[in-house]
Amino acid sequence: MSRALRGATYPRGFRAGGVACGLKRSGRPDLAVLLSQQPAEAAGVFTTNTLKAAPVLLGEEILRRNPSGIRGVLTVSGVANAMTGPEGIEDNRRVLLGAEQCFGLPADALLPACTGVIGPRLPVETVLSGLVPLREATGAGRSCERAAAHAILTTDTRAKQVALSGRLADGTRVRVGGMAKGSGMIAPRLGPPHATTLGYLTTDARVHAPALARMLADGVERSFNMVSVDGDTSTNDTVYLLANGRAGGPYADADPALRALMVTALESLARQVARDGEGATKLLTVTVRGARNLADARSAARAVVGSTLVKAAVFGADPNVGRIACALGYSGARLDPERIDVSLRTAHQAVPLIVEGRPAAGLDNGGGKRVRELLRRLDEVPLEIALHEGRAAATAWGCDLSYSYVQINAAYHT
């Protein structure tokens, strides 16, 4: 069950807040905190980019030391704190220490996250000056969680939140909430510990940290790792999951209902990130069915949704089916070119685009015109691909590639 307009503080025992401390020239909020009122079990997945930002390295370290005593996440928006060497890690340590002291928390209780321009050092004193106002602005409820959801944004045009509830196998009612940011530099390749995608999920369920890590890794593989806005994997990609156990009941380490809630919440946030891609005018959803195995299904879906040429065609409402077929061909998935079927499948109709490996009849004349008109009207373009090789299926999300994307990123640094 979904809770509209709610987010990370929907589960019991969580608070959040967001303020402007002066990092962004626009004056927009740039410092956020998400807190559990009691120690929470925690898990995280991070970018697999070799050039990992300081907050990623520090977050991995804290989770190794204290996976069962985490009290929250502190996010700095406007500076990525990447390419800053050991000094960048020390800067983040100073900020976390100041925040823990300000909020009355023990050491290693807060996890770090940063997003913004790569290269500059973290302005520690500026961030520290915002901690008292942040503490005063922190609370539970819609306004506080929305302030936090806005404070983590960079080039995003909207906040991204989710809230769900459900019953576990033993009857315990649990809640899951979350928030995310992401608009550009989006092609997450998140793995277990080992512009940016940040995602924070909270739950009041009782779960041990190792089980929580497994749930998060599985959920992220089905959600954020199936998103591509521009094909770039950020230095700062981070998703955290906190469980404070306030719902009571037995531990839900293997409860399928909780796993399903986690996947649903993560997929919702992933779709919101894809829809808000920099300069995006349309959400692109690609579902591959009939793949030989899950790896092939995911590879094929990611290849199509990540293709620059497919994205450009979607923006121009151009039914250029050769671009879809080309992406499938280099995806690495096992397929027979003579058996591929592709359709544009909306809630009301299924329009064939490729039939048995060839363009559908009529795409070069009147039929093509009708498809172009349909593409112009849609704000979500749902492609369904049948490979006829097996039973595996997967869905990936992305967006079109517009003129605005180039304009935004040509001036991102300035």
ABEGO torsion letter per residue (X at the ends): XBBBGBBAAABBGBBBBBBBAGABAAGBBABBBBBBABBBBBBBBBBABABBBAAAAAAAAAAAABAAABAEBBBBBGBAGBGAEAAAAAAAAAAAAAAAAAAGBBBGABBBBBBEBBGBBBBAAAAAAAAAAAAAABBBEAAAAAAAAAAABBABABBBBBBBBBBBAAGBBBBBBBBBBEABGBBBBBBBBXXEBBBBBBBABBBBAAAAAAAAAAAAAABAAABBAAGBBBAABBBBBBBAGAAEEBBAAABAAAAAAAAAAAAAAAAAAAAABBGBABBBBBBBBGBABAAAAAAAAAAAAABAAAAAAAAAGBBBAAAAAAAAAAAGBBBBAAABBBBBBBAABBBBABBGGBBBBGAABAAAAAAAAAAAABABBBBBBBAGABABBBBBBBBBBBAAAAAAAAAAAX
